[in-house]
Structures are given as structure tokens and as C-alpha cells.
Amino acid sequence: MKNNASVWQAMLNKRMLICVFTGFSSGLPLYFLISLLPAWLRSEGVNLKAIGLFALISLPFTWKFLWAPLFDRYTPPLGRRRGWLLISQILLLCSIPLFGVLNPVLDIWSIAYLAAVVAFFSASQDIVLDAYRRELLLDIELGLGNVIHVNAYKIAGLVPGSLSLILADYMPWHSVFLITALFMLPGLAMTIFVKEPALKDGAPKTLRAAVTEPFHEFISRHGWRSAMLVLSFIFFYKLGDSMATALATPFYLDMGFSKTEIGLIAKNAGLWPSVIGGLLGGVWMVKLGINRALWVFGAVQMLAILGFAWLAVAGHSLLVLGIAIGAEAFGVGLGTAAFVAYIAHTTHPLYTATQFALFTSLAAVPRTIANAATGYLVDDLGWRNFFIFCFLAAIPGMLLLFKVAPWETKDNG
């Protein structure tokens, strides 16, 4: 009973409420790029190969560790975390509506350039949000805090992935993009009103130290061989799921679902399973430990991919659509909760922004490089075999758990 009480006490505090806002603000621009933008392009007649290549615009999420040291080293007005957050959020608020003045057929390269700019601003915001959250939460709160962040992140996806799609059936796209951008305002308000986290050990004194010391500390702590295993695991753990969802909206459209059906059923069917999966994962992690959670949650996440293969065979079935989306959302809610907690636990408090950016950059590689090939894979394999391929691609990440998170060791660190 005391353990359950401590869990609820950890959940019901101001820090957990802040995690709701960090997750929502982080998720909105990313889901705009991976959900609403492909839907817009597909509905305007852009082919799947071109849409698949648009995954490359997310390269800033892969390389964000290159400029993350700037956020550890320099402090703008409002503070080292809040100052950079305010800058990135204002830039996102202003840049997203600009898509409304472009034509997908005539301005495809301009759209690609603008999308890359939005991705850069979004990745920069993520660097600071991740660092802020790691510095805000106590070690015992990492699991639950990151679960709440991830759930808010997923809920933010309902704006570009559901609401905006429904609005697109009733109003012009330029209005849809403007309304979507305005959902950045809650995160901007959070940035203004929260306090700057206390910096216990002091910021790096030089840019060189901000660049080199995070890598030196990580290698020294783990050793080269173990460090490479950790980095490999971070790359592979979400590979299958990331590839499976890269072309989710075009997949639903090809199955004959309307944009309204996708908005109302496909997206909302994943809301509560995702929330339940994430919250259950956070509470369960307290008892299992992060290591065992990675095993159990990763297996559920991997099996959920097969629901898309079932939908590819069933075709236009609202029931199967809801089941497949719900299963995937529940599995990913579990898997992401353990994965993000593992990444946060692996960072050193003094170099939070750079190390967190490095680890999440590796996790974003499948969403950029690998996902760019998904359009070609679908053309060659068909939808059903493509999802089976994604299921098989999840196996290497699970096998690496034997080394980086042994079942017998209940906790990391």
C-alpha cells in the first residue's frame, strides 16, 4: 500500500503537470511533419515515393546533438532552458502557417525546404525540453514523468493527425495550417510562467568543453565496448515501429478510408490505448524496473506491428482499423515509456542537453534514413509484406537487451 501511495504522490505534483506541457509542445510540430504534411501531399496527388523521401526532412532530429552544446554553454534572456525554449517556440508558431501559401504540385521543393526549417526548429525545441525535463525531475520520478511527457506527446498528435484532417474536409488548407500552429501557444505559455531549473554543478565554461566533455564522460563511464552496445540499442529498439508508422496516413488513404474516417476513428482509436499503455507502463515500471520493462513492453510493441498487416489484408474495415490502431498505440505507449526513461537515466546531469540530444538523435535515425525507403519498400513488397518486414526489423533491438538491460538486473545504473 505504501508503494502504491508513493506512486500516486509522485504523479500528482507540479512537475508532472509541467511534463504534460513539455510533451504536448514537443509532439505537435513532429506530428505535423509526419502526419498532416504527408496527408496534405497525398490528397493533392503527390506520389508515395516522393512522400516517403520527405522523411529526410527530419534529419535535424538525427543530427541535433551537433548544435546541442550551444544550449548547454550559452544562456539567453529568461535562462539557459526557458530562453532557448521561447526562441524555438516562437519560430515554430510563425513558420508552420507558411505552408498555406505553397502549392504541393508547383512548389514541392519550397515545401521541402520549409519542412526542413520546421524540423530544425522542432529538433532545437526538443533538445531544450528534454534537458529541462531531466533537470526538473527527481531520479525516482523519471519513469512516471517521462510517461506523462510521452502521453502528452501522443495526445498532441491528435491535433495534426485528427482535428486538422477533419478541418481539411471543410476549410482551405491555409486555414488548417494556421489553426494547427496556434496549438503551440500552451507550450509557449508554460515557458513564460515556469521557473528555470537550478543548475547544481554549473554550465560548461567554454564551448569546447560543452562539445567534448559530454562524449568523454559517457565513454569513461561505460567503456568503449559497452558504450557502443548502448548506442546500438538506442538505434534499433524503435526501428520496426518507426518504419511501420512512417506512411500510416497514406496507408489508410490507400485502404479507402476518407480523411474524416481517419481523423475520427484511426487517430482517436489510438488515444486511450496509448494513454492507458503509457500510464500503466509508468506504474508498472516502478515495480519491474527499467530493464525488465524494456523486455516486456518491447515485446508488446513488436507484436502490435502485425495489426497493420492484418488491416492490409482486411481492407476497408472500420472495426479492424480501430483494433489495429488501438493495439499499436497501446504497445508503443508501453515501449516508449520504458525507452525514454532508459535514455533519461543514461544521461549525466551536467551535460543533459548534449547527451540527451545524442541519444534521441540515434533514436530518430530510423525515422529519417530508414523511413525514407519505406515508399520504395511498399512499392516492391506491398502493404502486408511491408509490415511483416517491419516486424522482423524489430528483432535486433530486442536481442541487444541481453547485453544492455539484462532481465536479472532489475534496475539500470
Residue pairs with C-beta under 8 A, 6 or more apart in sequence:
3 286
3 287
7 144
7 283
7 286
10 16
10 140
10 141
10 144
11 144
11 148
11 282
15 136
15 137
15 138
15 141
15 145
16 141
16 144
16 145
16 148
18 133
18 136
18 190
18 194
19 133
19 137
19 145
19 146
19 148
19 149
19 152
20 148
20 149
20 152
21 152
21 186
21 187
21 190
22 129
22 132
22 133
22 149
22 152
22 187
22 190
23 148
23 149
23 150
23 151
23 152
23 153
23 154
23 155
23 156
24 152
24 153
24 155
24 156
24 183
24 186
24 187
25 89
25 125
25 129
25 156
25 184
25 186
25 187
25 188
25 190
26 122
26 125
26 126
26 129
26 149
26 153
26 156
26 187
27 152
27 153
27 154
27 155
27 156
27 157
28 156
28 157
28 159
28 160
28 180
28 183
28 184
28 187
29 92
29 96
29 118
29 119
29 121
29 122
29 125
29 184
30 61
30 122
30 126
31 156
31 157
31 159
31 160
31 161
32 96
32 118
32 160
32 180
33 57
33 58
33 115
33 118
33 119
33 122
34 55
34 58
34 245
34 246
34 367
35 157
35 160
35 161
35 248
35 249
36 160
36 161
36 164
36 165
36 176
36 180
37 54
37 99
37 115
38 51
38 54
38 247
38 249
38 250
39 165
39 168
39 249
39 250
39 253
39 259
39 262
40 99
40 104
40 168
40 173
41 50
41 51
41 54
41 104
41 111
42 48
42 51
42 249
42 250
42 253
43 168
43 253
43 259
44 104
44 105
45 104
45 105
46 104
46 105
46 108
48 247
48 250
48 375
48 378
48 379
49 375
49 376
49 379
50 108
50 375
51 247
51 250
51 375
52 246
52 247
52 371
52 372
52 373
52 374
52 375
52 376
52 378
53 372
53 375
54 112
54 115
55 246
55 367
55 368
55 371
55 372
55 374
56 368
56 369
56 372
57 112
57 115
57 116
57 119
58 119
58 364
58 367
58 368
58 371
59 116
59 119
59 368
60 116
60 119
60 120
60 122
60 123
60 124
61 119
61 122
61 123
61 126
61 360
61 361
61 364
61 367
61 368
62 361
62 362
62 364
62 365
62 368
62 369
63 361
64 123
64 124
64 126
64 127
64 357
64 360
64 361
64 364
65 354
65 357
65 358
65 361
67 124
67 127
68 127
68 353
68 354
68 356
68 357
68 358
69 204
69 207
69 210
69 211
69 214
69 353
69 354
70 207
70 210
71 80
71 84
71 124
71 127
71 128
71 131
71 353
72 80
72 131
72 203
72 204
72 210
72 214
72 351
72 352
72 353
72 354
73 203
73 204
73 206
73 207
73 209
73 210
74 80
75 83
75 203
76 83
76 84
76 87
77 83
78 86
78 191
78 196
79 196
80 196
80 199
80 203
81 128
81 131
81 132
81 135
81 196
81 197
82 132
82 191
82 192
82 194
82 196
84 124
84 127
84 128
85 125
85 128
85 129
85 132
85 187
85 191
86 188
86 191
86 192
88 121
88 122
88 124
88 125
88 128
89 125
89 184
89 187
89 188
89 191
90 188
91 121
92 118
92 121
92 122
92 125
92 181
92 184
93 181
93 182
93 184
93 185
93 188
94 181
95 114
95 117
95 118
95 121
96 118
96 177
96 180
96 181
96 184
97 174
97 177
97 178
97 181
98 114
98 177
99 111
99 114
99 115
99 173
99 174
99 177
100 172
100 173
100 174
100 175
100 176
100 177
100 178
101 174
102 110
102 111
102 114
104 111
126 357
126 360
127 353
127 356
127 357
128 353
130 344
130 352
130 353
130 356
130 357
130 360
131 352
131 353
131 356
132 197
133 145
133 146
133 149
133 344
134 142
134 344
134 347
134 349
134 352
134 356
135 197
135 198
135 199
135 349
135 352
136 145
136 197
137 145
137 146
137 344
139 345
142 341
142 344
142 345
143 282
143 285
143 286
143 290
143 337
143 341
144 282
144 283
144 285
144 286
146 282
146 337
146 340
146 341
146 344
147 278
147 279
147 281
147 282
147 285
147 337
147 340
147 341
148 278
148 282
149 340
150 278
150 333
150 336
150 337
150 340
151 274
151 275
151 278
151 279
151 333
154 270
154 271
154 274
154 275
154 278
154 329
154 332
154 333
155 271
155 274
155 275
156 183
157 267
158 267
158 268
158 271
159 180
159 183
160 180
161 249
161 263
161 267
162 262
162 263
162 264
162 267
162 268
163 263
164 176
164 179
164 180
164 263
165 249
165 259
165 260
165 262
165 263
165 267
166 259
166 260
166 263
166 264
167 175
167 176
167 179
168 176
168 259
169 258
169 259
169 260
200 349
201 349
201 350
202 350
203 210
204 210
204 213
204 350
204 351
210 351
210 354
211 354
213 350
213 351
214 348
214 351
214 354
214 355
214 358
215 358
217 348
217 350
217 351
217 355
218 227
218 348
218 355
218 358
219 227
221 348
222 230
226 404
229 400
229 403
229 404
230 346
230 404
231 359
231 362
232 400
233 397
233 400
233 401
233 403
233 404
233 405
234 343
234 359
234 362
234 363
235 362
235 363
235 365
235 366
235 397
236 396
236 397
236 400
237 294
237 298
237 335
237 339
237 363
237 397
237 398
237 400
238 335
238 336
238 339
238 363
238 366
238 397
239 366
239 370
239 393
239 394
239 396
239 397
240 302
240 305
240 390
240 391
240 392
240 393
240 394
240 395
240 397
241 301
241 302
241 304
241 305
241 328
241 331
241 332
241 335
241 390
241 394
242 366
242 367
242 370
242 371
243 366
243 370
243 371
243 374
243 389
243 390
243 393
244 305
244 308
244 328
244 387
244 390
244 391
245 328
246 367
246 371
246 374
247 374
247 375
247 378
248 266
249 262
251 308
251 312
251 383
252 261
252 262
252 266
252 321
253 259
253 262
254 383
255 311
255 312
255 315
255 316
255 321
255 383
256 315
256 316
257 265
257 266
257 316
257 321
261 318
261 321
265 318
265 321
265 322
265 325
266 321
266 322
266 325
267 325
269 321
269 322
269 323
269 325
269 326
269 329
270 325
270 326
270 328
270 329
271 329
272 326
273 326
273 327
273 329
273 330
273 333
274 329
274 330
274 332
274 333
275 333
276 330
276 333
277 329
277 330
277 331
277 332
277 333
277 334
277 337
278 333
278 334
278 336
278 337
280 333
280 334
281 293
281 297
281 333
281 334
281 335
281 337
281 338
282 337
284 293
284 296
285 293
285 337
285 338
285 341
288 296
288 410
289 409
289 410
289 411
289 412
290 338
290 341
290 342
290 345
290 405
290 411
290 412
291 401
291 405
291 406
291 407
291 409
291 410
291 411
291 412
292 407
292 410
293 334
293 337
293 338
293 341
294 338
294 339
294 342
294 401
294 405
295 398
295 401
295 405
295 407
296 334
297 331
297 334
297 335
297 337
297 338
298 335
298 338
298 394
298 397
298 398
298 401
299 398
300 330
300 331
300 334
300 335
301 331
301 332
301 334
301 335
301 336
301 394
302 331
302 391
302 394
302 395
302 398
303 331
303 391
304 327
304 328
304 330
304 331
304 332
305 328
305 331
305 387
305 390
305 391
305 394
306 387
306 388
306 391
307 323
307 324
307 325
307 327
307 328
308 324
308 328
308 383
308 387
308 390
309 383
309 384
309 387
309 388
309 391
310 320
310 324
311 317
311 320
311 321
311 324
312 382
312 383
312 384
312 386
312 387
313 384
314 320
339 363
342 405
342 412
343 356
343 359
343 360
343 363
344 356
345 412
345 413
346 355
346 359
346 412
347 355
347 356
347 359
348 355
374 386
377 386
377 389
378 386
381 389
401 407
405 412
